[in-house]
Amino acid sequence: MSAKNSNEQIKDFELNYSSDLAQKVRPNLFIIGAMKAGTTSLQKYLNTHPDVFMCEPKEPCYFVHPRELSWPKIEKLKLWKDEERYLALFQKSQNAKIIGEASTAYTKFPLVTNIPERIYQFNPEARFIYVLRDPIERTISHYLHEVRQGNEYNDMLTAIMKQPLYGSVSNYENQLRQFLNYFDLDQFFIFTFEEMIENTLESVKRIFDWLSIDGSFSPPNLEQKSHTTPDKFYLKSKFYRMRYSFPLNKIANLLPTKVRKVGLKTLVKEVDRSVELAQKEAVIEYLQPIQRSQVEQLSSLIHRDFPEWKTLSGTNN
């Protein structure tokens, strides 16, 4: 499949693909999402295989325009400045056949744009893993994540109705179509979070087989699950993220450690997860007709159904 001309879309953001770096180790696998669908656990399972190397940080977001990246920890790395910074993340891969990363920001279109073009320019032979989750459950989990991070202060129903990103990330058909403008469908391994939860070992071994590496290998960390929302968690206030902003970050760094810790404690409060989920039924009622239509389009595109998505179908009672 030939790539579309993306010069007009990329505009002022040209990643530096230097011929001098052509011989360096380059990633050939991208876990592209979906956010809140078990990608952190999957990345850790794959990384135990002797033929796989997954970089740290897990989500370098190299192909994201710096103006579209809102993640202070990753912003500090400034990976977009040159390709060598990015490739340095993979230099310890030794003889691994599969070299990868797992940036869920790559399937946050239209908030994050032009990702497929940039990856195609970087490696047209790349392969992708796209983990899908019941879109209603994923949307709710996404909302809770933003609440925990101090990015969301609206109630659940209001937030999901007003913030397009929650629905956009769950519109898997639309996200996938952005990539299919540049890559063939057989370059994607698409499966569900529910499949991975139901039979983790079988799911991971299917991926190993698809990657043409030893499918008999059993990851030793299959019981470990990452980033699940606890029954009670700490809610960060609107002022929490301001600690990253100039000049507050400079001032904070001058304060004694004990003072900084006390200050941070005043910016968080304990929240009961059940309170945040009080509107879940109303959210389900709102999302079902929207996301059922989207999943029908997805099923037509990839030729499979999703009976495991109980909340979407209304059969989870």
N, C-alpha and C positions, 0 to 999 in steps of 0.2 A: 504494500500500500504506500503510495507516494504521499509525502506530507504536503499540506497546503502552505502556500506562501504566508509566513507569519511576520514578515518585516514590519507591516503596518501595525500589527498588534503588539509586538515587543517594544517598539519605539525606543524609549530612552534607557531601557534595561537590557543590555547585552552582556550575557555571561561570557567570560573570557576563556574560550576553549582553545588553549594554546597547543600548537603542534609539538612544542617542546615537552609537553606533559603527556603525550600520547602513549608513551611506554609505561607510565605509572599505573599502579593497580586502580581499576575503576569499578564502581558498583554496577552489577548487572541485574539486581533484584530490588524492587521497591514495594514495600507494604504501604499502600496508599490510603488506607482507612478501612472502614469508616470509624470516625472518632466515637469512643464509648462502645466499641464492638469487640473488645478483647485483643486489640493489636499489641498492647504491651506484653501481655502473657504470651501471645504467639511469637513475638520477637525473641523472647527469652527461651522458648522451647526450641526454635530453629537454631539459636546461637549455640546450643549444646552439641549439635551435630558436627563431627570432625571435618566435614566438607563445607561448612557454612561459617561465614564471618559476618556478624551484624555489628555495625558501628555504635559507638557511644559518643555523644548523646544519641539516644534512640531516634529523636526527631530533629535532625539538623536543619531541615527546611531550606536547604540551599537554593532550591529553584523558586522560592517565594520572593517576590519583589520586596525590598526592605521597607517600602512604604505600606505594604500589606501585611507585614509581620508585626504582631503585637505580643511579644513574648520576651520580656527583659533578659531572661537567662540565655536565650538563644541569640538575641540581638547583640549581646556582648561579644559573641564569637566572631561577628562580622565575616562570616564565611563567604558572603556574596562578593567580597572585595576582589578575590581572585580564586581561580580553580584549585590552585595548589593548597590553599587552606582546607578546602573541602576534601581533596584527595588524601590529605594527610590523615584523615580519620580512618582510612582503610589500609594504611601501610603495614599494619601488623597482621594482615590477613594471611601471610605466608603462602601456603599452597592451596588455600580454600578455592573450591570451584564456584561457589556461590557467595557473592559479596554484596551485602545489602544494607539498606536503611529503612526506616519506618516512620515517615512523616505524614500524619493524618491531615495536615494542612493542605496536602495535594488534592484532596477531594472536598474543598470548601468553596467551589465555584458558586456564585460569582464574586464572593468576597475576596477570594484569592484567584487570580487570573493567569492564563497563558502557561500553566504548568506543563501540559502535554507537549507543547511546542518546544519548550526548553529541554525537557527530558529527551525528546526525539533528536534534537540537535546534539545532545550530549552522548546518547547511546540509543540508536534506532532499534537495536536488537534486545533492548531491556525487556524483562518480564515483570509482571505485577501480581501482587496478591491483594484482593479486595474482599474484606470480611464484612458481611452485611448482617444487620440485626433487625428484628421486628422494628419497623420504622417508628412506631409509636413509643415503644419502650426505649429506643435509642434517643428519641427527641426528649423524653422526660429525663433520662439520665444526663443528657447534654445540659438541660436546664439546671439540674442539681449541681453539676460540675461548675457551671458559671456562678451559681450562688456561693458555692464553697470557695471559689477563687476571688470573690469580692467584685465580680463583674456584673452581677444581676441583682436588682432590688425590687423588681416588679413581682407580683404573684404569678404563679405558674401559667394560668390561662392567659392573662394579659401579656406576659412576656412572649409566649409562643405565638400569639396572634400578631404582636407588634414587631418582633425581631425575625426577619426573614431567614437568618442563618440557620435557626433550628430546623426549619422545614427544608431548606436547601440541602443540608448535609444528609437528610433522610431521603431525598429524592435521588435514589441510586441510579435510576435510568438516566437522568440528566447528567449526573456526574460522570458516569461511564461513557456517555456519548462524546464528552469533550475529548476523552482519550482515544476513542475509536475514529476520530478524525485523523489520527496519526499512527495508530497501532492496530494490529489485527486482534480479533477477539481471542484467538488461540494463544496470545501472549499473556492472557490473564487467567489466574486461578481464582475463581469466585466461589465462595462458600459462606455459610452462616455462622454467626456467633452461637446460635442454638445447637447446631451440629457439633461445634467444638466443645460445648458444655456437656452435651449428651454423651459423646464418645471422643474424648480429647486425643487419645492415642491413635485411633483410626484416622481422625482428621489430619493430624500432623503427618502420619505416614503417607497419606494420599498426596500431601504437598511434597514430601521427599521423593516419591515416585515421579511426580510431575516435573520436579527439578532434575530428574535423572541422577539422583544420588542414592546411597544405600537406604532403601525403605525398610529394612529390618531393624534399623537403629531405633531405640526407645529412649527418649529424653528422660533424664532422671528427675526432672523438676515439674512433672505434670500436675502434681498436687498444688502447686503454687499458683495463686490467682492474684492479679495485680489491679489496683485502682478501683476496688469495689467501694461503693458509698456506705459508710457505717450508719448504724441506727441514729447515732448522735455525732455531730461534727461541728467544727468551728466556722462561724460565718465571719468573713472579713468585711470590715466597714468600707465605706466609699473612700476613706482617706488612706486605706492600707497601701494601695498601689502608688500613692503619691510619694512614698519613701524612696521610689526609684527616680523621682524627678529632680532636676537641678533647680534651685540650689539645695533642696531639702536633703538629697542624698549626700552631699558634701558635708552639710551640717551634722547629719546623723552619724557619719563616720568619725566625727570628732568627739562624739559623746562616749563615755565609758560603756563597756559592754553591758553592765547591769542596768544602766539607765535605758539603753536601747531595748533590752528585753522587757522591761516594765512598760515602756512605751508601746511596744508591739502588742502586749497583752491587753492594753486598753482599746485596741483597734479590732478585737475579735470577741465574739460571744458564742456560747454553745447553743446549738439549734437541734431540735428533735426532727428527724427525717420525716416522721409521720405527719407533722404539721405542714411541712412543705408539700406533702403528697395529698393534702386535703382536697385539692381540686382535680385529682387524677381522673375521676369519672367524667367531669366536664371536658377535660382535655381530650380524653379518648373520643367522646362524642363529636368534638370539633374536628379531630384529625382523621377519623376513620374514612369518611367519604373522599377526602383529599388524597390520602396516602394509599387507599385501595386502588384508586385510578392510576396513580403513579406506579404501583407494583404490577398492575396489569400490563402497563407499557414495558416494564422491566422484564416480566415473564416472556413477553413476545420477543424482546430483544435477545435474551440469552437462552430461551427455550427451556425454561424450568419453572415450576411452581414453588410456593413456599408455605406448605401446610403447617410448618412448625411455628409460624407467626400467629400465635393464638390471640394476642391482644388486637392485632389488626383485623382478624376474622371475627372476633367477638366470641370465640369458643374457649376462653380461658377460665370460665367459671365452673 
